[in-house]
Amino acid sequence: MKVFIDSSALVKRYIEEPGSWRVAELIEKAKEVAVCIVCIPEVLSACNRLVREKKINFEQYKWIKNEFLLDMGEFIVIDITNEVVIRSIHCLEKGALRSLDALHIASAIEYKCGLFVTGDQRQHAIASSLGLSLESV
């Protein structure tokens, strides 16, 4: 199955929290895994926040960053094209949604994923209304 994972779910691959086991399982079983290019700064931003909050140390951050960037070499990375931007506007018009969350949904639609994985409930609701098959983690 073609699985698209947004940043809120992907970060669970590197930081142990509820849903981490399921993210790992979905990635393992997927035929393909895709992410939007914006997940790169989003995931690293979340990890940097954890360093600032002293929930992880800098050595842990460096390990996570390395593993994450290695994964990016294995994942399909969806760029922000004109089509993705147009789809994201449609997503924004469906309800309360942040712009980057709309880009994730639009990228998943453009990718024609079989499953959209998210940890964000607002994003889940909009993605569902647009017909994506979903799993919340």
JOPE-V398798 format. One record per pair of residues at least 24 apart in sequence whose ideal C-beta (glycine too) atoms are under 7 Angstrom apart, sorted by the first residue. I is the first residue (numbers start at 1). J is the second residue. Records with the same first field share a line. If there is no record, write none. Layout:
BEGIN
I=J, J
END
This chain:
BEGIN
1=30, 31, 114, 115
2=31, 32, 34, 111, 112, 113, 114
3=30, 33, 113, 114, 115, 117
4=34, 107, 108, 111, 113, 116, 117
5=33, 35, 117
6=39, 104, 117, 118, 120, 123
7=39, 42, 43, 104
8=118, 119, 120
9=117, 118, 119, 137
10=35, 39, 43
11=43, 46
12=119, 137
14=47, 64, 67, 68
15=50
19=119, 137
22=137
23=117, 137
26=117
32=76
33=75, 76
34=75, 76, 78, 111, 113
35=75, 77, 78
36=78, 103, 104, 107
37=77, 78, 79, 80
38=100, 103
40=72
42=100
43=68
78=107, 110, 111
83=110
84=110
91=126, 130
94=126, 129, 130
95=125, 126
96=122
97=122, 123, 126
105=130
108=132
END
